[in-house]
Amino acid sequence: MVKVRFAPSPTGYLHVGGARTALFNWLYARHHCGTFVLRIEDTDKERSTQASIEQIVAAMSWLGLDWDEYHCQTERSDLHLQAAQGLIDRGLAYEHDGAWWFRVPVDGEMVVRDLLRGDVTFKHEQLKDFVIRRSDGSFVYNFVVVVDDADMGITHVIRGDDHLINTPRQILLYEALGRPLPLFAHLPMILGTDRARLSKRHGVTSVLEYRRRGFLPETMVNFLARLGWSHGDQEIFTREELIGLFDLDSVGSSAAIFDEAKLKWLNQCHLKTADPDRILALVKPFVLDGREVTEQMWRDAGEERLVLGLSLLRDRCATLADLAEVMTILFPVRLAHEKEIRLAEGERELITAVVDTLAGLALFTPDAVESALREALAKYGAKLKDVAKNIRMATTGRGVGPGLFDLLSVVGRDLVIARLKSLI
């Protein structure tokens, strides 16, 4: 049975590279009906923090990467000591200057059989003896990760290719401990669009920062899955599709490119098709964070009207933050117009007639608004195109958007009339 793990060090936030590794392990476990373990590797006492652990757990939970087992490495210290003492007792490790060192064979070579890269050979003379227990009694990563993976029955170690250099030492430890080897798969690195290794200089690397910026968790899962994995030319996947399709034989060995423009496009696609009631709940904090719209304004707008509004407005939005900005047109706040409105000669009279007609409508549906507008303009021998642009700008602050009649209907009679009167 497949059993995999994601083992982050709690020394900072969960970055997108780590999240991609977690996702690939999670998908592999779910695809094969296996077990996914979250193991916090907190043996670095100076750098590990509880805040980082909480941040990692929050990021994993937001992405929906649920785990079947949870462990903290420091809880297993007695088992680490027992395993290390066994190596000392058998002469496979020795003490020097207070530290315990593992003996690496002088001659020969080590072949790492990688599921993605094939065989990678390391000569023993390149490895040299290495520390497994520091002089202060703490254990190093390369040793405890082997003990933990072996004890937990991890069958596949799926991790970034920056760990490939550690693998030959870890294989030697497996052999010395008499434990069966897992299968190894080292994922290609993630690069920025300039093809340099992804870093803070390329922009945001924290997973939770993308939540703060208004990205959906399903977008991040979809996007991260495509960083190194593919299924034909398909770009948009549901979580269920990813679980059904994901396997290591479709993971490439070349570096993946983190393109935020593509991420925004994906988010726009998912935003368009997501359940509107769910999106309303997600966008509400972004609307209220603008500080112009109050909780009372939100309640007064009514859930039905807000759902209708976001369904109409979301197609052009890349993030929840974008959607929140355009949804302000549904509330009695001062709009920031894209550009100054200039009324042509005679246009003031036409818009005044429109206001008078709209004020008398019993129903403010799109059809009723259209009929009223055309009727009012016809009395002056005018057409909709003569006033449509400025009506749209005055009522929404933007020169483009959804159909005008649908838009005016969802903004509502009171706000439309108030904004047109202000324009006049």
C-alpha positions in Angstrom: 0.0 0.0 0.0 1.3 3.5 -0.9 2.3 5.7 2.0 3.9 9.1 1.4 4.7 12.1 3.5 5.2 15.8 3.4 7.8 16.9 5.9 8.3 20.7 6.2 10.6 22.4 8.6 8.6 25.0 10.6 11.1 27.8 10.1 8.9 30.1 8.1 5.8 30.2 5.9 4.8 27.4 3.4 6.1 28.6 0.1 4.8 27.6 -3.3 7.6 25.1 -3.9 6.8 23.3 -0.7 3.1 23.4 -1.5 3.7 21.8 -4.9 5.6 19.0 -3.1 2.8 18.5 -0.6 0.3 18.5 -3.4 2.1 15.8 -5.5 2.4 13.6 -2.4 -1.2 14.1 -1.5 -2.4 13.4 -5.1 -0.3 10.3 -5.3 -1.7 9.0 -2.1 -5.3 9.8 -3.0 -4.9 8.3 -6.5 -3.6 5.1 -5.1 -6.0 5.0 -2.1 -2.9 5.2 0.1 -1.9 7.2 3.2 -0.7 10.8 3.4 1.4 11.8 6.4 2.1 15.4 7.5 5.3 15.3 9.6 6.6 18.6 11.1 10.4 18.3 11.1 11.0 20.6 14.1 14.4 19.3 15.3 16.1 22.7 14.5 15.3 24.1 17.9 16.7 27.6 17.2 14.7 28.2 14.0 11.5 26.2 14.5 8.5 28.2 15.8 5.0 27.4 16.8 3.8 30.2 14.6 5.4 28.6 11.6 3.7 25.3 12.4 0.3 27.0 12.6 1.0 28.8 9.3 1.9 25.5 7.6 -1.2 23.8 8.9 -3.4 26.8 7.9 -1.9 26.7 4.3 -2.4 23.0 4.0 -6.0 23.2 5.3 -6.8 26.1 2.9 -5.5 24.0 -0.1 -7.6 21.1 1.1 -4.6 18.8 1.5 -6.0 16.7 4.4 -3.7 14.3 6.1 -4.2 10.8 7.5 -1.4 11.0 10.1 0.2 13.9 11.9 3.6 13.8 13.6 6.1 16.2 15.1 9.7 15.0 14.8 10.8 16.1 18.3 8.2 13.7 19.7 10.4 10.8 18.4 13.7 11.8 20.0 14.0 8.6 22.0 13.6 6.5 18.8 16.3 8.5 17.1 18.7 8.0 20.0 18.0 4.3 20.0 18.7 3.9 16.3 21.9 6.0 16.5 23.1 4.1 19.5 22.7 0.9 17.5 25.0 2.2 14.8 27.6 3.1 17.5 27.3 -0.3 19.1 27.9 -2.0 15.7 30.9 0.2 14.8 29.0 1.8 11.9 29.2 5.2 13.6 31.8 6.7 15.9 32.2 9.6 18.3 34.6 12.5 17.5 34.8 15.9 19.3 31.5 15.1 21.0 29.6 14.4 17.7 28.6 11.1 16.3 29.8 10.4 12.8 28.5 7.8 10.3 31.2 5.8 8.5 30.9 6.0 4.7 32.6 3.1 2.8 35.8 4.3 1.3 35.5 2.5 -2.0 32.7 1.9 -4.4 29.8 3.9 -5.5 26.1 4.5 -4.8 23.4 4.3 -7.4 20.2 6.3 -6.7 17.3 4.8 -8.6 15.0 7.8 -9.2 11.5 7.3 -10.7 11.8 10.5 -12.6 15.5 10.8 -13.4 16.6 7.3 -13.8 19.8 6.1 -12.2 22.1 8.7 -10.7 25.5 7.6 -9.5 27.6 8.9 -6.6 31.1 7.7 -5.7 31.6 7.0 -2.0 34.7 9.1 -1.9 32.5 12.1 -2.8 30.3 11.6 0.3 32.8 11.2 3.1 31.9 10.5 6.8 29.1 12.8 8.1 27.6 13.8 11.4 24.3 12.2 12.5 24.3 13.6 16.1 25.7 17.0 17.0 27.8 17.5 20.1 24.8 19.2 21.8 22.9 15.9 21.5 20.5 17.0 18.7 20.2 14.9 15.5 20.8 16.1 11.9 18.2 16.0 9.2 19.8 13.2 7.1 19.6 10.8 10.0 16.2 11.5 11.6 14.4 11.6 8.2 15.6 8.1 7.5 14.6 6.7 10.9 11.2 8.4 10.7 10.5 7.3 7.1 11.5 3.7 7.9 9.5 3.5 11.1 6.4 5.0 9.5 6.6 2.6 6.5 7.0 5.4 3.9 6.9 3.6 0.5 7.7 6.6 -1.8 9.8 9.7 -1.0 8.6 12.4 -3.4 10.4 15.7 -2.9 12.2 18.5 -4.6 15.4 17.8 -6.6 17.4 20.0 -4.2 17.3 16.9 -1.9 18.9 14.6 -4.5 22.3 15.3 -3.0 21.1 14.0 0.4 19.7 10.8 -1.0 23.0 8.7 -1.3 23.8 9.4 2.4 20.2 8.4 3.3 20.4 5.2 1.3 23.6 4.3 3.2 21.8 4.9 6.5 18.8 2.7 5.4 21.3 -0.1 4.6 23.2 0.3 7.9 19.9 0.2 9.9 18.8 -2.8 8.0 15.6 -1.1 6.7 14.0 -1.5 3.3 14.5 1.4 0.9 11.5 3.5 -0.3 11.2 4.5 -3.9 12.6 8.0 -4.6 11.2 10.7 -7.0 12.9 14.1 -7.1 10.7 16.7 -8.6 12.1 19.3 -11.0 12.7 22.8 -9.6 10.4 25.7 -10.1 11.7 28.7 -12.0 10.5 32.2 -12.5 9.6 33.5 -16.0 13.2 34.7 -16.3 14.2 31.0 -15.9 16.0 31.8 -12.6 15.2 29.7 -9.5 11.9 31.0 -8.0 12.6 33.4 -5.1 11.1 36.4 -3.4 12.5 38.7 -6.1 10.0 37.1 -8.5 7.1 38.3 -6.2 4.9 36.4 -3.7 6.1 32.9 -2.7 3.9 32.4 0.4 0.8 30.2 -0.2 -1.4 32.1 2.3 -0.4 35.4 0.6 -2.3 34.2 -2.4 -5.4 33.6 -0.3 -5.0 37.2 1.0 -4.8 38.5 -2.5 -8.1 36.8 -3.5 -7.1 33.6 -5.2 -9.3 30.5 -4.8 -7.8 27.3 -3.3 -8.9 25.2 -6.2 -7.0 27.6 -8.5 -3.8 27.1 -6.5 -4.2 23.4 -6.5 -4.9 23.4 -10.3 -1.9 25.7 -10.9 0.6 23.9 -8.6 -0.4 20.5 -10.2 0.6 21.8 -13.6 4.0 22.8 -12.4 5.8 19.7 -13.7 2.8 17.4 -14.3 0.5 17.3 -17.4 -2.3 15.5 -19.0 -2.3 16.2 -22.7 -3.2 19.8 -23.4 -5.7 20.2 -20.6 -5.1 23.2 -18.4 -8.2 23.4 -16.1 -8.8 20.6 -13.7 -11.2 19.9 -10.8 -9.8 18.3 -7.6 -11.6 15.1 -8.5 -10.1 15.1 -12.0 -6.6 15.6 -10.5 -7.0 12.7 -8.1 -8.2 10.4 -10.9 -5.5 11.3 -13.4 -2.4 12.0 -11.3 0.5 9.6 -11.4 4.3 10.0 -11.4 4.7 8.7 -14.9 3.2 12.0 -16.1 5.6 14.2 -14.1 8.4 15.7 -16.3 12.1 16.0 -15.4 12.6 19.5 -16.7 12.1 22.6 -14.6 8.6 24.2 -14.3 7.8 27.9 -14.9 5.8 29.8 -12.3 3.9 32.3 -14.4 1.6 34.6 -12.4 -0.2 35.8 -15.5 -1.3 32.2 -16.1 -2.3 31.9 -12.4 -4.6 34.9 -12.8 -6.1 33.4 -15.9 -6.8 30.2 -14.1 -8.3 32.0 -11.2 -10.6 33.9 -13.5 -11.7 30.6 -15.1 -12.5 29.0 -11.7 -14.1 32.2 -10.5 -16.6 32.1 -13.4 -17.8 28.6 -12.7 -17.7 28.5 -8.9 -21.0 28.3 -6.9 -22.1 31.9 -6.5 -23.3 31.5 -2.9 -19.9 30.3 -2.0 -18.2 33.1 -3.8 -20.4 35.6 -2.1 -19.2 34.3 1.3 -15.6 34.5 0.1 -15.8 37.9 -1.4 -17.6 39.6 1.6 -14.4 40.2 3.7 -12.8 41.8 0.7 -15.7 44.1 0.1 -15.9 45.1 3.8 -12.1 45.5 4.0 -12.4 48.4 1.6 -13.8 50.3 4.6 -16.4 52.1 2.5 -19.0 49.4 2.6 -20.2 48.6 6.1 -21.8 45.4 7.5 -25.1 47.2 7.6 -24.8 48.2 3.9 -24.1 44.5 3.1 -27.3 43.4 5.0 -29.4 46.1 3.4 -28.3 45.1 -0.1 -29.8 41.6 0.4 -28.3 38.3 -0.4 -30.4 37.7 -3.5 -29.3 41.0 -5.1 -25.7 40.5 -4.2 -25.6 37.0 -5.7 -27.2 38.3 -8.8 -24.7 41.2 -8.9 -21.6 39.0 -8.5 -22.9 36.5 -11.1 -23.1 39.4 -13.5 -19.9 41.1 -12.6 -17.4 38.2 -12.0 -16.6 37.2 -15.6 -14.1 40.1 -16.0 -12.5 39.6 -12.6 -9.2 37.7 -12.0 -9.4 37.6 -8.2 -11.8 38.0 -5.3 -10.1 41.4 -4.7 -11.0 42.5 -8.2 -14.6 41.3 -7.8 -14.9 43.1 -4.5 -13.8 46.3 -6.2 -16.4 46.2 -8.9 -19.1 45.0 -6.5 -18.9 48.4 -4.7 -21.3 49.7 -7.4 -24.0 47.8 -5.6 -23.7 50.0 -2.5 -24.3 53.7 -1.7 -20.7 54.8 -1.8 -18.9 57.3 -3.9 -17.5 55.7 -7.1 -14.0 56.3 -8.4 -14.6 56.9 -12.1 -12.1 55.7 -14.7 -12.2 59.0 -16.4 -14.0 62.4 -16.3 -17.5 62.4 -17.7 -18.2 65.1 -20.3 -21.8 65.6 -21.4 -22.4 66.5 -25.0 -24.8 69.3 -25.9 -28.3 68.2 -25.2 -27.3 65.1 -23.3 -28.2 66.6 -19.9 -31.8 67.0 -21.1 -31.9 63.4 -22.4 -30.5 62.0 -19.1 -33.0 64.1 -17.1 -35.8 62.5 -19.1 -34.3 59.0 -18.5 -34.2 59.7 -14.7 -37.9 60.9 -14.7 -38.9 57.7 -16.6 -36.9 55.3 -14.5 -38.3 56.9 -11.3 -41.8 55.9 -12.4 -41.1 52.2 -13.0 -43.0 49.7 -10.9 -40.5 47.0 -11.7 -36.8 47.5 -12.2 -36.1 44.4 -14.3 -33.7 44.5 -17.3 -36.6 44.4 -19.8 -38.5 47.2 -18.0 -35.4 49.3 -17.8 -34.7 48.8 -21.5 -38.3 49.7 -22.5 -38.3 52.8 -20.3 -34.9 54.1 -21.6 -35.8 53.6 -25.3 -39.2 55.2 -24.8 -37.8 58.2 -23.0 -35.1 58.8 -25.6 -37.5 58.3 -28.5 -39.6 61.3 -27.4 -36.5 63.4 -28.2 -35.6 61.6 -31.4 -32.5 60.2 -29.7 -31.0 56.7 -29.5 -29.5 54.7 -26.7 -26.0 55.1 -28.1 -26.3 58.8 -27.5 -26.3 58.4 -23.8 -25.3 54.8 -23.0 -21.6 55.4 -22.4 -22.1 58.2 -19.9 -25.0 56.5 -18.1 -22.7 53.4 -17.7 -19.8 55.5 -16.5 -22.0 57.5 -14.0 -23.7 54.4 -12.5 -20.7 52.1 -12.4 -17.5 54.2 -12.7 -16.4 52.1 -15.7 -16.8 52.5 -19.4 -17.2 48.7 -20.1 -18.9 45.9 -18.5 -21.9 43.6 -18.7 -25.1 44.5 -20.7 -26.3 47.9 -19.7 -29.9 46.9 -18.8 -28.8 44.0 -16.7 -26.3 46.2 -15.0 -28.7 49.0 -14.2 -31.3 46.5 -12.9 -28.9 44.9 -10.4 -27.5 48.3 -9.3 -31.1 49.2 -8.4 -33.4 52.1 -9.0 -32.4 54.2 -6.0 -28.7 54.1 -6.8 -29.1 54.5 -10.5 -31.3 57.6 -10.1 -29.1 59.1 -7.4 -26.0 58.7 -9.6 -27.7 60.1 -12.7 -29.0 63.0 -10.8 -25.4 63.7 -9.5 -24.2 63.5 -13.1 -26.9 66.0 -14.2 
